[in-house]
Amino acid sequence: MSELKTEIRLLRWPLTLLGAALLLAFAVGMGCWHLAQKANREANNAVLESLRMQTDARRLQSEEQEIRIKIGAYQNIVARGIVGPERRLDWVELIREIQQEHHLLGLDYEIQPQVALPQSGSGYAFMNSAMRIQIPLLHEDDLLRFVNSLQARAPAFVRVRNCRINRGSTPTVSEGNHPDQLQAQLQADCQLDWLTLQSDAERKQ
């Protein structure tokens, strides 16, 4: 019995040291595991932050491009004279000019008083001047060319509300554009909207 006690006493310190070493190794292992988990979380957060910054950068770039497009579009309509008071004398001159360019046999028009369309609360309002226009035609293409030229060059947005084309018309003599008297085969009767953009301040003047 005494020999067993002696052996136990001899092994007590080594076993104690072994237990301490195991506890230390466990503590070190847990510490390393926690550090690794923290490093992984920080790495994931860094990746997420990088992705967020890239997304924000793309969004800002897209917004900047959109703003540039809107500014360019606004500058274009300003340059065409669409923004501001209506320019009826310019409209009439342009109509006559296009009539001569496309050798139309005649043209009658009537422009209604300008009215404001419902506002969007943006500080600007679309103003509409309705026009009825009657044109004797040799063929349908005459009307298409006239409307296309008007929409491309007018100091206003020209919107075709409706058009009726009837066959048969009183003979029309050209005004120097054709050497002979010509018979109009068709008669176009169209309703157009001439739209301009005015600020609230301009409308109150």
Backbone hydrogen bonds in HBPLUS format (Angstrom, degrees):
<---DONOR---> <-ACCEPTOR-->    atom                        ^
c    i                          cat <-CA-CA->   ^        H-A-AA   ^      H-
h    n   atom  resd res      DA  || num        DHA   H-A  angle D-A-AA Bond
n    s   type  num  typ     dist DA aas  dist angle  dist       angle   num
A0005-LYS N   A0001-MET O   3.05 MM   4  6.40 160.3  2.09 151.1 156.1     1
A0006-THR N   A0002-SER O   2.93 MM   4  6.08 151.0  2.01 139.8 148.5     2
A0007-GLU N   A0003-GLU O   2.90 MM   4  6.22 152.4  1.98 145.9 153.0     3
A0008-ILE N   A0004-LEU O   2.84 MM   4  6.12 155.6  1.90 148.1 155.4     4
A0009-ARG N   A0005-LYS O   2.89 MM   4  6.11 160.6  1.92 149.6 154.6     5
A0010-LEU N   A0006-THR O   2.98 MM   4  6.22 149.2  2.07 141.6 150.5     6
A0011-LEU N   A0007-GLU O   2.89 MM   4  6.18 146.4  2.00 145.9 154.8     7
A0012-ARG N   A0008-ILE O   2.89 MM   4  5.92 124.5  2.20 144.2 158.5     8
A0015-LEU N   A0011-LEU O   2.85 MM   4  5.94 164.3  1.87 155.9 160.9     9
A0016-THR N   A0012-ARG O   2.84 MM   4  6.02 152.3  1.92 144.7 153.5    10
A0017-LEU N   A0013-TRP O   2.80 MM   4  5.99 162.0  1.83 152.7 157.1    11
A0018-LEU N   A0014-PRO O   2.75 MM   4  5.97 152.8  1.82 145.5 154.1    12
A0019-GLY N   A0015-LEU O   2.80 MM   4  6.04 159.5  1.84 148.9 154.0    13
A0020-ALA N   A0016-THR O   2.85 MM   4  6.10 158.8  1.89 147.3 153.8    14
A0021-ALA N   A0017-LEU O   2.78 MM   4  5.98 156.0  1.84 146.3 153.4    15
A0022-LEU N   A0018-LEU O   2.84 MM   4  6.11 155.7  1.90 148.3 155.1    16
A0023-LEU N   A0019-GLY O   2.84 MM   4  6.12 159.9  1.88 150.5 156.1    17
A0024-LEU N   A0020-ALA O   2.80 MM   4  6.03 156.9  1.85 148.3 155.3    18
A0025-ALA N   A0021-ALA O   2.76 MM   4  5.97 158.4  1.80 148.2 154.7    19
A0026-PHE N   A0022-LEU O   2.82 MM   4  6.05 154.0  1.89 146.1 153.5    20
A0027-ALA N   A0023-LEU O   2.81 MM   4  6.05 159.0  1.85 147.9 154.0    21
A0028-VAL N   A0024-LEU O   2.76 MM   4  6.01 162.2  1.80 152.3 157.5    22
A0029-GLY N   A0025-ALA O   2.81 MM   4  5.95 156.9  1.86 143.6 150.9    23
A0030-MET N   A0026-PHE O   2.79 MM   4  6.05 160.3  1.83 151.8 156.8    24
A0031-GLY N   A0027-ALA O   2.85 MM   4  6.03 156.8  1.90 146.3 153.5    25
A0032-CYS N   A0028-VAL O   2.85 MM   4  6.11 158.8  1.89 150.7 156.3    26
A0033-TRP N   A0029-GLY O   2.86 MM   4  6.10 152.9  1.94 145.9 154.1    27
A0034-HIS N   A0030-MET O   2.87 MM   4  6.13 162.0  1.90 152.7 156.7    28
A0035-LEU N   A0031-GLY O   2.90 MM   4  6.13 157.8  1.95 147.5 154.2    29
A0036-ALA N   A0032-CYS O   2.82 MM   4  6.03 152.1  1.90 145.3 153.2    30
A0037-GLN N   A0033-TRP O   2.85 MM   4  6.14 159.0  1.90 149.8 155.5    31
A0038-LYS N   A0034-HIS O   2.86 MM   4  6.07 158.9  1.91 149.1 155.0    32
A0039-ALA N   A0035-LEU O   2.85 MM   4  6.05 156.6  1.91 145.1 151.8    33
A0040-ASN N   A0036-ALA O   2.84 MM   4  6.12 154.2  1.91 148.5 155.7    34
A0041-ARG N   A0037-GLN O   2.90 MM   4  6.16 158.2  1.94 148.7 154.7    35
A0042-GLU N   A0038-LYS O   2.87 MM   4  6.10 163.0  1.90 151.4 156.3    36
A0043-ALA N   A0039-ALA O   2.83 MM   4  6.03 152.0  1.91 144.5 152.7    37
A0044-ASN N   A0040-ASN O   2.82 MM   4  6.06 162.1  1.86 150.8 155.6    38
A0045-ASN N   A0041-ARG O   2.81 MM   4  6.03 159.1  1.85 150.6 157.0    39
A0046-ALA N   A0042-GLU O   2.86 MM   4  6.03 149.3  1.95 140.5 149.3    40
A0047-VAL N   A0043-ALA O   2.93 MM   4  6.24 154.2  2.00 148.2 154.9    41
A0048-LEU N   A0044-ASN O   2.88 MM   4  6.14 164.2  1.90 152.3 156.6    42
A0049-GLU N   A0045-ASN O   2.84 MM   4  6.00 157.1  1.89 147.2 153.7    43
A0050-SER N   A0046-ALA O   2.90 MM   4  6.06 153.3  1.97 143.2 150.8    44
A0051-LEU N   A0047-VAL O   2.88 MM   4  6.18 158.5  1.93 151.1 156.9    45
A0052-ARG N   A0048-LEU O   2.85 MM   4  6.08 154.6  1.92 146.1 153.6    46
A0053-MET N   A0049-GLU O   2.87 MM   4  6.09 157.7  1.92 147.5 153.4    47
A0054-GLN N   A0050-SER O   2.92 MM   4  6.18 154.8  1.99 147.2 154.3    48
A0055-THR N   A0051-LEU O   2.86 MM   4  6.08 156.7  1.91 147.9 154.6    49
A0056-ASP N   A0052-ARG O   2.84 MM   4  6.10 160.5  1.88 150.5 155.8    50
A0057-ALA N   A0053-MET O   2.86 MM   4  6.03 153.4  1.93 143.7 151.5    51
A0058-ARG N   A0054-GLN O   2.92 MM   4  6.17 159.5  1.96 148.9 153.8    52
A0059-ARG N   A0055-THR O   2.90 MM   4  6.12 155.6  1.96 147.9 155.3    53
A0060-LEU N   A0056-ASP O   2.85 MM   4  6.06 162.4  1.88 150.6 155.0    54
A0061-GLN N   A0057-ALA O   2.90 MM   4  6.07 155.6  1.96 145.2 152.5    55
A0062-SER N   A0058-ARG O   2.87 MM   4  6.05 154.8  1.93 145.7 152.5    56
A0063-GLU N   A0059-ARG O   2.86 MM   4  6.11 159.3  1.90 150.7 156.5    57
A0064-GLU N   A0060-LEU O   2.84 MM   4  6.00 156.7  1.89 146.7 153.4    58
A0065-GLN N   A0061-GLN O   2.96 MM   4  6.17 157.6  2.01 145.0 150.9    59
A0066-GLU N   A0062-SER O   2.89 MM   4  6.13 156.2  1.95 146.7 153.7    60
A0067-ILE N   A0063-GLU O   2.87 MM   4  6.10 156.3  1.93 148.8 155.0    61
A0068-ARG N   A0064-GLU O   2.93 MM   4  6.19 157.5  1.98 147.7 154.0    62
A0069-ILE N   A0065-GLN O   2.94 MM   4  6.22 155.2  2.01 147.9 154.5    63
A0070-LYS N   A0066-GLU O   2.95 MM   4  6.23 159.5  2.00 148.8 154.2    64
A0071-ILE N   A0067-ILE O   2.82 MM   4  6.05 159.3  1.86 152.3 158.4    65
A0072-GLY N   A0068-ARG O   2.85 MM   4  6.03 159.6  1.89 146.9 152.9    66
A0073-ALA N   A0069-ILE O   2.85 MM   4  6.11 157.1  1.90 148.4 154.9    67
A0074-TYR N   A0070-LYS O   2.88 MM   4  6.07 158.1  1.92 147.2 153.3    68
A0075-GLN N   A0071-ILE O   2.84 MM   4  6.07 159.6  1.88 150.8 156.7    69
A0076-ASN N   A0072-GLY O   2.96 MM   4  6.17 147.6  2.06 143.1 151.9    70
A0077-ILE N   A0073-ALA O   3.07 MM   4  6.41 159.0  2.12 150.4 154.6    71
A0078-VAL N   A0074-TYR O   2.92 MM   4  6.14 149.2  2.02 147.7 157.1    72
A0079-ALA N   A0075-GLN O   2.90 MM   4  6.06 156.5  1.95 143.1 149.5    73
A0080-ARG N   A0076-ASN O   3.02 MM   4  6.31 142.3  2.17 142.0 152.0    74
A0082-ILE N   A0077-ILE O   2.96 MM   5  5.37 152.5  2.03 171.3 166.0    75
A0081-GLY N   A0078-VAL O   3.01 MM   3  5.17 150.7  2.10 103.3 112.7    76
A0197-LEU N   A0082-ILE O   2.99 MM 115  6.18 166.9  2.00 147.7 151.0    77
A0084-GLY N   A0197-LEU O   2.73 MM 113  6.02 162.2  1.76 157.8 163.6    78
A0091-TRP N   A0087-ARG O   3.01 MM   4  6.37 149.7  2.11 147.0 156.6    79
A0092-VAL N   A0088-ARG O   2.89 MM   4  6.19 164.7  1.92 159.1 161.1    80
A0093-GLU N   A0089-LEU O   3.00 MM   4  6.19 162.5  2.03 146.5 151.6    81
A0094-LEU N   A0090-ASP O   2.89 MM   4  6.03 155.5  1.95 145.5 152.4    82
A0095-ILE N   A0091-TRP O   2.89 MM   4  6.17 158.4  1.94 153.9 159.6    83
A0096-ARG N   A0092-VAL O   3.09 MM   4  6.36 165.2  2.12 153.1 155.8    84
A0097-GLU N   A0093-GLU O   2.96 MM   4  6.12 152.6  2.03 143.5 151.9    85
A0098-ILE N   A0094-LEU O   2.88 MM   4  6.11 161.8  1.91 156.3 159.7    86
A0099-GLN N   A0095-ILE O   2.94 MM   4  6.10 154.0  2.01 146.0 153.9    87
A0100-GLN N   A0096-ARG O   3.06 MM   4  6.31 156.0  2.12 146.1 151.1    88
A0101-GLU N   A0097-GLU O   2.99 MM   4  6.25 157.8  2.04 146.2 152.9    89
A0102-HIS N   A0098-ILE O   3.01 MM   4  6.13 158.6  2.05 152.6 156.2    90
A0104-LEU N   A0099-GLN O   3.03 MM   5  5.25 165.2  2.05 151.4 154.3    91
A0103-HIS N   A0100-GLN O   3.22 MM   3  4.96 160.5  2.26  98.7 104.2    92
A0108-ASP N   A0134-GLN O   2.92 MM  26  5.14 161.5  1.95 151.0 156.6    93
A0134-GLN N   A0108-ASP O   2.73 MM  26  5.14 164.4  1.75 155.0 160.0    94
A0110-GLU N   A0132-ARG O   2.84 MM  22  5.29 141.0  1.99 151.1 161.2    95
A0132-ARG N   A0110-GLU O   2.91 MM  22  5.29 160.3  1.95 152.7 156.9    96
A0112-GLN N   A0130-ALA O   2.71 MM  18  5.24 175.6  1.71 169.4 170.9    97
A0115-VAL N   A0128-ASN O   2.85 MM  13  5.35 159.0  1.90 147.7 153.5    98
A0128-ASN N   A0115-VAL O   2.72 MM  13  5.35 169.2  1.73 168.3 168.4    99
A0117-LEU N   A0126-PHE O   2.85 MM   9  5.55 175.2  1.85 171.7 170.0   100
A0200-ASP N   A0123-GLY O   2.94 MM  77  5.63 145.4  2.06 153.1 149.0   101
A0125-ALA N   A0198-GLN O   2.81 MM  73  5.51 154.7  1.88 155.6 163.9   102
A0198-GLN N   A0125-ALA O   2.99 MM  73  5.51 171.0  1.99 156.4 158.1   103
A0127-MET N   A0196-THR O   2.75 MM  69  5.20 164.8  1.77 149.6 154.9   104
A0196-THR N   A0127-MET O   2.91 MM  69  5.20 156.4  1.96 146.2 154.2   105
A0129-SER N   A0194-TRP O   2.93 MM  65  5.04 150.3  2.02 133.6 143.4   106
A0194-TRP N   A0129-SER O   2.99 MM  65  5.04 155.9  2.05 127.7 135.4   107
A0131-MET N   A0192-LEU O   2.73 MM  61  5.02 162.3  1.76 152.9 154.4   108
A0192-LEU N   A0131-MET O   2.73 MM  61  5.02 169.8  1.74 156.6 159.9   109
A0133-ILE N   A0190-CYS O   2.93 MM  57  5.34 161.1  1.97 149.8 155.7   110
A0190-CYS N   A0133-ILE O   2.90 MM  57  5.34 173.3  1.90 161.0 161.9   111
A0135-ILE N   A0188-ALA O   2.92 MM  53  5.10 153.1  1.99 137.4 146.2   112
A0188-ALA N   A0135-ILE O   2.85 MM  53  5.10 179.0  1.85 149.9 149.6   113
A0137-LEU N   A0186-LEU O   2.79 MM  49  4.90 172.8  1.80 136.0 137.9   114
A0185-GLN N   A0137-LEU O   2.88 MM  48  6.05 121.9  2.22 141.2 156.8   115
A0186-LEU N   A0137-LEU O   2.96 MM  49  4.90 165.1  1.98 147.3 146.7   116
A0142-ASP N   A0139-HIS O   3.13 MM   3  5.92 150.8  2.22 119.9 126.6   117
A0143-LEU N   A0140-GLU O   2.99 MM   3  5.56 126.7  2.28 113.1 124.7   118
A0144-LEU N   A0140-GLU O   3.30 MM   4  6.72 160.0  2.34 150.3 155.8   119
A0145-ARG N   A0141-ASP O   2.90 MM   4  6.07 167.0  1.92 154.8 157.6   120
A0146-PHE N   A0142-ASP O   3.05 MM   4  6.19 156.3  2.11 142.5 149.4   121
A0147-VAL N   A0143-LEU O   2.95 MM   4  6.18 170.7  1.96 159.3 160.4   122
A0148-ASN N   A0144-LEU O   2.94 MM   4  6.03 165.8  1.96 151.9 156.4   123
A0149-SER N   A0145-ARG O   3.02 MM   4  6.08 160.3  2.06 145.7 150.9   124
A0150-LEU N   A0146-PHE O   2.98 MM   4  6.17 155.3  2.04 146.8 154.3   125
A0151-GLN N   A0147-VAL O   2.91 MM   4  6.13 165.7  1.93 156.3 159.1   126
A0152-ALA N   A0148-ASN O   3.03 MM   4  6.12 147.6  2.13 142.4 151.1   127
A0153-ARG N   A0149-SER O   3.08 MM   4  6.10 143.3  2.22 145.5 153.3   128
A0154-ALA N   A0150-LEU O   2.91 MM   4  5.43 148.8  2.01 150.8 154.2   129
A0157-PHE N   A0195-LEU O   2.83 MM  38  4.87 167.8  1.84 148.9 149.2   130
A0195-LEU N   A0157-PHE O   2.83 MM  38  4.87 173.8  1.83 144.7 146.9   131
A0159-ARG N   A0193-ASP O   2.85 MM  34  4.99 165.8  1.87 148.6 153.3   132
A0193-ASP N   A0159-ARG O   2.74 MM  34  4.99 157.7  1.79 148.9 156.5   133
A0161-ARG N   A0191-GLN O   2.81 MM  30  5.40 148.1  1.91 151.2 160.2   134
A0162-ASN N   A0191-GLN O   3.37 MM  29  5.37 156.2  2.43 135.7 139.5   135
A0191-GLN N   A0162-ASN O   2.84 MM  29  5.37 164.0  1.87 156.5 159.7   136
A0164-ARG N   A0189-ASP O   2.88 MM  25  5.18 154.7  1.95 135.5 144.0   137
A0189-ASP N   A0164-ARG O   2.77 MM  25  5.18 156.2  1.83 155.0 162.5   138
A0166-ASN N   A0187-GLN O   2.88 MM  21  5.16 166.9  1.90 147.2 148.4   139
A0187-GLN N   A0166-ASN O   2.75 MM  21  5.16 145.7  1.87 151.6 160.2   140
A0168-GLY N   A0185-GLN O   2.83 MM  17  5.24 167.2  1.85 139.8 137.3   141
A0172-THR N   A0182-LEU O   3.26 MM  10  6.00 142.4  2.41 154.4 162.8   142
A0203-ARG N   A0199-SER O   3.10 MM   4  6.41 155.2  2.16 149.9 156.8   143
A0204-LYS N   A0200-ASP O   3.17 MM   4  6.37 138.7  2.35 142.0 151.6   144
A0205-GLN N   A0202-GLU O   3.29 MM   3  5.37 151.8  2.38 100.3 108.4   145
